[in-house]
Amino acid sequence: MSSYSDIVYQNIIDSKLGPMIACATDKGVCLLEFVDLTDLEIKQKQVSELFKSIIIRSNHYHLANLQEQISLYFSKKLQDFDLPLDLYGTSFQKEVWNNLLQIHYGQTSTYLKQAELLGNKNSVRAVANACGINRVAIIIPCHRVIGSNGSLTGYNAGLWRKRELLLLESNRDLIFF
């Protein structure tokens, strides 16, 4: 008898920075990652285990909505995603992710500022770790978090993608404030 009780639906989402694997439960999107990530298979297995679900390749209304919104985002016609998310993480990780959702399109923040928002400026590494564990790229905008010196640091999908996402959201050269 299987220990899996639910289904996670999976499909490929097209983006201007490469194809992405997307997964959703009936509650919302739970995974959005570029297909060329070295740890993608691990993340997919984690989703299956964390949600105690089997992953099947299938269309689902959350995935169709995600594809539409990703297309609008890359066409600069959408700044704020309106998608239900089904996130699995510790309360600290979820707090970090919720704070990241407050970083507006075209703006950046720093790991230090995010740690300060949590009330502990010494939690910079923990914030960076939570960003790295984020399974919902672009929607939870880890790409908008930069180093305190303005450097592009730490993006699982590659710093080139982080730069491209920031440029997409900006109508000028990279200028951090």
N, C-alpha and C positions, 0 to 999 in steps of 0.2 A: 504494500500500500504506500502510495506516495505521500511525502510530508508537505507537498506543495498544494495550496488551496486555491490560489487565484492565478490569473493570467496577466502577464505583462505583454503588451502589444509592441511590436518593433517594426520599423520601416526605415528606409533611407530618405534623408531630407537633402535636397540640393541647396548648396549655398555658393556664393561667388568665391569663397575661400576653400572650396572642396566639399565633397560629400560628407554627410554627417549621419551617424546612427542616432535614431530617436526612439525612445521607449516611453510608453505611457500605461498607467493603470486606469481604471474607470474613474479614479479621483483626480488624475492630472498627469502632466509630464514628469517623468522621473529620471530621464537620461537624455542628454543631447551632447554628443562628442564627435569630433572629427574622426573619420574612419582610419586615418593613418597614425593614430596614437599608439605608442608601443604598449601601453597598459590597457587598451580598450577591452581586450578579452577578459582581463581581470575585473574591470568595472562592470561588464555585462554579467559576469558570474556573481559579483557582489550584489547587483540589483536582484538577480534571481534568488539569491540566498536571503537578502535583507527583507524582501517582500514575500518570501516563501511562495514564490510563483514560478511557473514555467514561462519562458519567453517564446512567443510565436510570432512569425513574420506575418503581419496582417494589417490591413487598413483599420483605422480607428478615428473617431471624430476628433479626439485631442491631437492626433498626429496630423490630420488634414488641416486643422486650425493652425498648428505649429508651422507646417510647410507654408501656408499662406502668409503668416506673420513674418517668418524668416525672409521670404521673398520681398515683402514690403519693406522690411528693415534694410536689406541690402540695396533696395531701390531708393533709399532715403525718404520713404513715404510713411514710415512708422518709427516712432521714437520710444514709445512705451508699450511693452508687451502686455497683453491681456489674456493670460493663459493660467489655468489652474495648475499648480505644481503639487506633486506628491513627493516630498523630500524626506529622506531617511538620514538622520544624523543625530549627534548628541545635542543637548540643549544649547551648548556653547556654539557648535557649528551652525545650528539653525539661527541663532542670534546674529552671528557674523553674516550669514547669507541674507537675512532680513535687512541688516544694515547696508549691505551692498546694493540691495534693490532700491535704496534711497539715493544712490549716486546717479544723478541725472545724465541723460544722453548728452554727449559732448563735454562732460566734465570728468575730472579725475580726482582721486583721493590717494592717500598714502596708507601703507600698512600701519604706520604710527598713528595717524588720525583715526583709523578704524579701531585700533586698540584703545585709544583715548575715549572714543564713543562708548566703548564697553566698560569704561571706568578703570582701566588698568593699562597704563602706557607700557608696562613691562610684558604685555601679552602679544607683542608684535610677532614673534615666531609662531605662536598659536593661531593668530589671525592668518598668517601666511599659510600655515598648514591647512586651516579650514578652507582657504581659497583653493589650495591644491586638491583637496578632497571633493570640492564641488563637482557634481556630476551633470550639471545643467549649464553648459557653456553658453555664452552670449546672453541668455535670459537672466541668469544671475551674473551680473557683469564684473567678474573678476578681472577682466581685461582693463577695467577702469582704475585698478589699484596699481600704483607705481611706487618706486622707492622714494624715500624722503629727499634724496638728491635729484629727483626728477628722472632717474633712470628707469628703463623698462626692465623689470625683473620678473621672474617666476610666472610663466604661463605654460601650462601643460601642452597646449596645441602649438607652441613655438612662439618665440618673440616676434618673428616676422608677422604672424597672424595678429598678435596683440597690437603691433604697430599699425597694421592695415585696418583693424577694427577701430582704433582711435582716430586714424585718418578719415575713415568713413564717416565717423560721427562729428568730424570737424570740417569746417570749410576753409581751413588754413593749415599751414604746416604745424607740426606738433609743438604746441605751447602749453605747458602745464602751469596751472595756477592753484 
